[in-house]
Amino acid sequence: MPQTILTSRCEDRVKKHPRILQTVFTSGCSPHPMKITILFAIAALLAGAVLPAGAASPALTPAGDLRIAKSEITGTVTFHPFKAGKVLLEVLAVRAPDGAVRIALNTCQVCWSSGRGWYTQQGDVVVCNNCGNRFPLSRIGLEKGGCNPVPVPAEAQTEDAKYIVISKAFLAEAAPLFAKWKR
């Protein structure tokens, strides 16, 4: 991180937004024009204009349902964003070691209310970022209840040779599970 020398009149601003302002303001708190451009780019990121790391581009059907290409599903978890009203949620998809495709909501059935109950992949398991519980890829979408990724029920998804489609009605009902996300 670039080092910045700040005068005492800048200290209050830096305390409120240390990661952004320490790199934006130079000594004397006079913003450089290029750094203002960077600040606007950072603001766009914070406003949600860019997808989280590992997220696939959202693909929707003409009816607004989430569509996931089977050709994109591998042994590495992909996260498929969907916006329900003002809430951004994610569906995770992975091809388990047994070759089966596993689909679930990217939130923990127990930890969702913490705002930190989403998953990251570590080898052949996903790990809840809140509680640290680990779940084998082969069990994603199968376990109901307890601390597991929230399954997408069979009646909420359809598939053909190329795509798995998850209904927007189901995703809209699931939006409250993502309303507190702090991602």
BAGUKE-434658 format. One line per field, with one value per residue (C-alpha): residue number from 1; chain; x, y, z. Coordinates in steps of 0.02 Angstrom, whole numbers. Layout:
<rs>
i = [NUM; ...]
ch = [A; ...]
px = [X; ...]
py = [Y; ...]
pz = [Z; ...]
</rs>
This chain:
<rs>
i = [1; 2; 3; 4; 5; 6; 7; 8; 9; 10; 11; 12; 13; 14; 15; 16; 17; 18; 19; 20; 21; 22; 23; 24; 25; 26; 27; 28; 29; 30; 31; 32; 33; 34; 35; 36; 37; 38; 39; 40; 41; 42; 43; 44; 45; 46; 47; 48; 49; 50; 51; 52; 53; 54; 55; 56; 57; 58; 59; 60; 61; 62; 63; 64; 65; 66; 67; 68; 69; 70; 71; 72; 73; 74; 75; 76; 77; 78; 79; 80; 81; 82; 83; 84; 85; 86; 87; 88; 89; 90; 91; 92; 93; 94; 95; 96; 97; 98; 99; 100; 101; 102; 103; 104; 105; 106; 107; 108; 109; 110; 111; 112; 113; 114; 115; 116; 117; 118; 119; 120; 121; 122; 123; 124; 125; 126; 127; 128; 129; 130; 131; 132; 133; 134; 135; 136; 137; 138; 139; 140; 141; 142; 143; 144; 145; 146; 147; 148; 149; 150; 151; 152; 153; 154; 155; 156; 157; 158; 159; 160; 161; 162; 163; 164; 165; 166; 167; 168; 169; 170; 171; 172; 173; 174; 175; 176; 177; 178; 179; 180; 181; 182; 183]
ch = [A; A; A; A; A; A; A; A; A; A; A; A; A; A; A; A; A; A; A; A; A; A; A; A; A; A; A; A; A; A; A; A; A; A; A; A; A; A; A; A; A; A; A; A; A; A; A; A; A; A; A; A; A; A; A; A; A; A; A; A; A; A; A; A; A; A; A; A; A; A; A; A; A; A; A; A; A; A; A; A; A; A; A; A; A; A; A; A; A; A; A; A; A; A; A; A; A; A; A; A; A; A; A; A; A; A; A; A; A; A; A; A; A; A; A; A; A; A; A; A; A; A; A; A; A; A; A; A; A; A; A; A; A; A; A; A; A; A; A; A; A; A; A; A; A; A; A; A; A; A; A; A; A; A; A; A; A; A; A; A; A; A; A; A; A; A; A; A; A; A; A; A; A; A; A; A; A; A; A; A; A; A; A]
px = [0; 70; 129; 44; 94; -59; -80; -182; -333; -342; -334; -521; -561; -436; -505; -678; -620; -440; -421; -491; -429; -253; -220; -322; -262; -86; -10; -115; -274; -269; -336; -239; -351; -298; -334; -509; -538; -480; -597; -745; -693; -686; -858; -927; -855; -932; -1100; -1103; -1063; -938; -971; -885; -728; -771; -942; -1001; -1094; -1280; -1372; -1560; -1695; -1820; -1938; -1804; -1756; -1573; -1491; -1329; -1237; -1192; -1032; -972; -996; -833; -749; -720; -869; -944; -1056; -1203; -1273; -1457; -1537; -1708; -1768; -1624; -1549; -1403; -1401; -1295; -1319; -1168; -1141; -1008; -976; -946; -807; -939; -983; -1152; -1197; -1234; -1333; -1372; -1393; -1228; -1284; -1281; -1446; -1392; -1270; -1365; -1428; -1249; -1221; -1064; -1138; -1073; -954; -781; -705; -553; -509; -656; -755; -842; -815; -940; -855; -948; -938; -800; -899; -842; -955; -904; -946; -1039; -1167; -1205; -1390; -1438; -1436; -1587; -1578; -1423; -1271; -1266; -1284; -1470; -1532; -1626; -1777; -1808; -1973; -1879; -1761; -1775; -1642; -1612; -1456; -1368; -1438; -1502; -1635; -1684; -1851; -1849; -1999; -1894; -1748; -1861; -1927; -1746; -1693; -1717; -1578; -1458; -1525; -1393; -1244; -1083; -987]
py = [0; 172; 271; 437; 579; 660; 821; 824; 898; 739; 616; 618; 579; 437; 361; 351; 273; 214; 98; 220; 386; 336; 301; 445; 596; 663; 771; 924; 830; 900; 765; 737; 730; 552; 500; 574; 461; 313; 366; 362; 189; 129; 205; 107; -53; -16; 20; -157; -117; -260; -443; -528; -628; -797; -741; -786; -660; -672; -764; -746; -826; -712; -743; -682; -851; -887; -995; -1090; -1170; -1350; -1328; -1202; -1321; -1404; -1464; -1281; -1196; -1056; -922; -862; -693; -649; -486; -500; -323; -235; -395; -481; -668; -809; -987; -1100; -1238; -1373; -1543; -1658; -1790; -1921; -1818; -1760; -1576; -1495; -1334; -1235; -1058; -982; -957; -1063; -1128; -1076; -932; -830; -708; -662; -583; -689; -860; -884; -1017; -1030; -1185; -1271; -1425; -1546; -1454; -1287; -1191; -1075; -907; -878; -1040; -1130; -1290; -1391; -1483; -1606; -1553; -1717; -1665; -1489; -1467; -1631; -1586; -1496; -1419; -1385; -1289; -1328; -1232; -1201; -1328; -1276; -1393; -1497; -1406; -1239; -1298; -1370; -1430; -1480; -1541; -1371; -1276; -1284; -1151; -1092; -1002; -819; -849; -966; -845; -700; -803; -838; -654; -626; -753; -632; -466; -451; -503; -412; -476]
pz = [0; -44; 104; 133; 248; 324; 417; 576; 486; 379; 522; 556; 374; 369; 529; 450; 286; 308; 159; 34; 97; 141; -42; -111; -14; -14; 120; 157; 104; -72; -188; -348; -505; -545; -368; -382; -532; -429; -289; -409; -469; -289; -257; -406; -331; -162; -245; -313; -493; -498; -455; -309; -345; -421; -478; -651; -757; -725; -864; -868; -971; -1060; -912; -790; -716; -677; -811; -778; -925; -885; -985; -853; -708; -658; -499; -453; -372; -475; -399; -502; -449; -456; -404; -321; -295; -208; -138; -224; -195; -263; -317; -309; -436; -440; -516; -368; -372; -419; -575; -511; -528; -359; -343; -184; -124; -69; 109; 265; 335; 510; 486; 355; 486; 536; 365; 345; 305; 129; 64; -11; -86; -10; -111; -113; 22; 43; 205; 290; 313; 476; 575; 481; 457; 306; 184; 49; -128; -148; -13; -77; -110; -26; 159; 235; 406; 508; 451; 264; 100; 70; -58; -214; -217; -373; -406; -416; -553; -727; -844; -1023; -1114; -1099; -949; -772; -742; -568; -552; -510; -395; -286; -287; -239; -92; -40; -45; 143; 174; 87; 149; 287; 181; 226; 77]
</rs>
